[in-house]
Structures are given as structure tokens and as C-alpha cells.
Amino acid sequence: MAGTSSGWVDTHVHFFNRKALTYSWLETIGEPWTGILGDYRPITLNDYTLDDYLAEALPSRVTKIVHAEAAFGSDPAMESAWIQSLADRGDIPIAIVGHAALDAPEVAATLDRQGENAGFRGIRMLWGAGGADSPSLRAGFKLLVDRDLCFEDPFAWENLTGVSALAGAFPTARIVVGHCGMPMKRDPEGLAAWRGAMRRLGQYDNIYCKISGVHMTDHHWTYQSVKDTVETVIETFGCNRCFFGSNWPVDSLYGGTLKDLVDDYRRIIAPYSQDEQDAMLSGNASRFYRF
């Protein structure tokens, strides 16, 4: 199969260090299991370390990783500093997508502290009630753009109008739609609405899409359902504005190994040229996250 020998960049990984950092979403779990993650007790039992990840990921021929923020504390730069210490071990190159509240008065200071970590590349955040039109958020977003840092959006497709507004207002911004826009509504009507929303986002050249969370957003996934999601994203954003992520360990909750997931990714993109496969598996992410 073409391209199966290619290494790949995993653009979405979470590590947990509960001795040093705060993970309220792991600590306040309760029933019923009706949220986006379902029953995620298995990943609350232990920390998840770089060594744990490498044991699972190296068989997939991963060459670089992007850590996405997962801790919630008073100083988000603390998590990034810990991830930087893992990167400094030299086992594998790691880029860092941390957190900063763009609408907070102290955002510049937070970005300064985050920037002390050599691997820091941008932030991921949910915005508040003011949304993308909030003057304070736009001021913070401009700081991000001026520093040439990326913005990763964790919203579901229903809430992505603010992303397109920011992409239009800041044409030099580098924006990532995470987890394929989170197509959680799996009925035909819901998937049609998701495809329409993604097509609107795909019109902006400065918006990229991270193909990740494909099991988290489809707990009863099949190879065909994953294939449909991946192909929709590639057709919408093109081979040069997509990259892949595992969302490990979260996606481990829904069956299959990390290598199984990446094998499916490779199988899905096998009809593309070798250059296109290499771009989606590695080249796009290497450039975007500046490895």
C-alpha cells in the first residue's frame, strides 16, 4: 500500500501529571455518562506519561508530537513548563499548544510566560459569553497573531461562526479547527449540517483542520464511519491544510490501539499521491508547528 512506510506527526496528545498539576475534569467525574466522553473512568485512574505514550505510539512510526493543554490551574504556563521538560529529554520532538485566556487583562503576561518554553507554539481555549465579537477577546487574539502563535479551536461545528469571523478579521492568523469540528450528531441530518459548516470554514485559507478525535466524536465508530469523516475533511480543506492526531489517551476509551487508528488513517489516504500522503501525515504539521 502506498505511503505505509511514512512516519507521521501526532498533532494531538494529552499527558497527565496530577502530582503537580490540576485536572478538574479528571477529578470531578460522576454519573450518568452522557457527556461527550461517555464513561471515561479508565483514564482517570493513573497519570499518562510520555513513556506510556511512546510505548503505544512508536509502533505507529510517530516521529514528532504536539501536546494539547489538558490541565486547569491558576498559571497555565506551569503545564507548558512540564511538557517542555519532557521535550528536553530528547526522546521525541514535542511542540506545545498551551492555554491562555485571550480576553483576560493579564493575557500578555501569560503569553510571555508561555513563550519562555522553547516548544510553545500557540493556545487552545474556549471563549466566554462575549464570543469572538468581544473587544477584549479580539485584543488578545491580536496579541496572538502579532506573536505569530496559532489558535486552536475546541468548539463543535455548531459554534464555529466565531472562528470564521476571526479568520476574516485577521487574515494572517493561523487557526486550527480541532477534532474535525466534532461531528457528534451522527444522524444524516446532523452530518449534513456538519459538512455544511465545515465547507464554510474551508473557504478561509488561514484555517486548518486537525483530523483527530474520530472515535471520541463517534463512540460506535466503524472503519467506514471514520473514513467518511476523514474524507469529508480532506475534500473540504485540501491536502495542504489537514494533519492527523490521535487524541490519546482519550480516544483509547472507544476501542482499538493507537497503531490501529493510524493504520486506518494510512489506509484511508492510500489513494492519494505519495507527496499528498506525506503532507497530511507529516509535512503540513511540521511546517505549521515549526518543528
PEMOGI-V459522 format. One record per helix or strand. SS is the DSSP state (hx for helix, st for strand). FROM is the first residue (numbers start at 1). TO is the last residue. Records with the same first field share a line. If there is no record, write none. Layout:
# PEMOGI-V459522
SS->FROM-TO  FROM-TO
This chain:
# PEMOGI-V459522
st->8-13  16-16  48-48  62-68  93-98  120-125  150-153  174-177  207-211  242-244  248-248
hx->24-27  41-44  50-60  77-87  107-115  131-133  135-146  157-159  161-169  179-181  188-202  223-237  250-254  258-269  274-288
